[in-house]
Amino acid sequence: MVPLPEGEIMAIQGKELALACAQAADDTKAENIRILDMHGQSNLADFMVVCTGTSMPQLRAILRNVAEYVEVEHGVKAVRTEGKADTRWVVLDFIDVMVHVMDEELRAYYCLDELWKDAKEIHWQTAV
């Protein structure tokens, strides 16, 4: 591996990016954080991170922390953001990884966890 010039950040992708997103969400006290390996399940992304915020301020904080942490620490920006905290469901699209930040009511209603139940779950707390 070629060393990076001083001050350069190596951009990450795939599983490592999903792990970084989950950790950033956890740092903001997001609840029920899950990473799903979407290989063979969907063409939208390789990994999906789903987490819950319990209030509008917390939803905003989770979104801000995930986006800032991944950009500052790993040099990766979300290419697209769908929704706003006020809509209670926001998706940060990092191409390889989609991060769904939802409030409890919408997460229970849309059941993404059940929709993608055949996806392999990455146990991120032991992997970080």
C-alpha positions in Angstrom: 0.0 0.0 0.0 1.3 3.4 -1.0 1.4 5.8 2.0 -0.8 9.0 1.6 0.9 12.4 1.5 0.8 14.1 4.9 -2.6 15.6 5.6 -4.4 13.5 3.0 -7.4 11.4 4.0 -8.1 8.0 2.5 -11.8 7.8 1.4 -13.5 4.7 2.5 -16.4 2.8 1.0 -18.5 -0.3 1.5 -18.6 -2.0 4.8 -16.0 0.4 6.4 -18.2 3.4 5.4 -21.3 1.7 6.8 -19.4 1.0 10.1 -18.3 4.7 10.3 -21.9 5.9 9.7 -23.2 3.5 12.4 -20.6 4.7 14.9 -21.4 8.4 14.1 -25.1 7.7 14.7 -24.3 5.9 17.9 -22.2 8.9 19.1 -25.4 11.0 18.8 -27.4 8.4 20.8 -29.4 7.1 17.8 -31.3 4.0 18.8 -31.8 0.5 17.2 -28.9 1.0 14.8 -28.7 -1.8 12.2 -26.4 -2.3 9.2 -27.8 -4.6 6.5 -25.6 -6.1 3.8 -27.6 -5.6 0.7 -25.5 -7.7 -1.7 -27.9 -9.9 -3.7 -30.9 -8.0 -2.2 -30.9 -4.7 -3.9 -29.1 -2.7 -6.6 -29.6 0.6 -4.7 -26.6 0.2 -2.4 -24.2 -2.4 -1.0 -25.1 -1.6 2.6 -28.0 0.1 4.4 -27.7 1.7 7.8 -31.1 2.2 9.6 -31.4 4.1 12.9 -34.0 5.8 15.0 -34.1 9.3 16.6 -36.5 10.0 19.3 -37.0 13.8 18.8 -36.6 16.4 16.0 -33.5 17.8 17.6 -32.0 14.4 17.8 -32.9 13.5 14.2 -31.1 16.7 13.1 -28.1 15.9 15.3 -27.8 12.4 14.0 -27.9 13.6 10.4 -25.4 16.4 11.0 -23.0 14.1 13.0 -23.0 11.3 10.4 -22.5 13.7 7.5 -19.7 15.7 9.3 -17.9 12.7 10.8 -17.7 10.8 7.5 -16.6 13.9 5.6 -14.0 15.1 8.1 -12.6 11.7 9.1 -12.9 9.8 5.8 -13.2 12.4 3.0 -16.6 11.1 1.8 -19.6 13.3 1.3 -23.2 12.2 0.8 -24.0 12.6 -2.9 -27.7 13.2 -2.1 -30.0 13.8 0.8 -33.7 13.0 0.6 -36.0 14.5 3.1 -35.5 16.8 6.1 -35.6 16.1 9.8 -39.1 17.7 9.8 -40.4 14.9 7.6 -39.1 12.4 10.2 -37.3 10.2 7.6 -34.1 11.3 5.9 -31.8 9.3 3.7 -28.2 10.1 3.3 -27.0 8.5 0.0 -23.2 7.7 0.0 -23.7 5.5 -3.2 -22.3 2.3 -1.5 -24.2 3.0 1.7 -27.6 4.5 2.3 -28.3 5.8 5.8 -31.9 5.9 6.9 -32.6 8.1 9.9 -36.2 7.8 11.0 -38.4 8.6 14.0 -39.9 5.7 15.9 -43.4 6.0 14.4 -42.3 6.0 10.8 -39.8 3.2 11.3 -42.5 1.0 12.8 -44.9 1.9 10.1 -42.6 1.3 7.1 -40.8 -1.7 8.6 -37.6 -1.4 6.6 -36.1 -4.0 8.9 -38.9 -6.5 7.9 -38.8 -5.5 4.2 -35.1 -6.4 4.0 -35.3 -9.3 6.5 -33.3 -11.5 4.1 -30.3 -9.2 4.1 -27.4 -10.3 6.3 -27.0 -8.1 9.3 -23.6 -6.7 10.2 -23.1 -6.7 13.9 -21.4 -3.3 13.9 -20.6 -2.9 17.6 -18.2 -5.8 17.6 -16.8 -4.8 14.3 -15.9 -1.2 15.1 
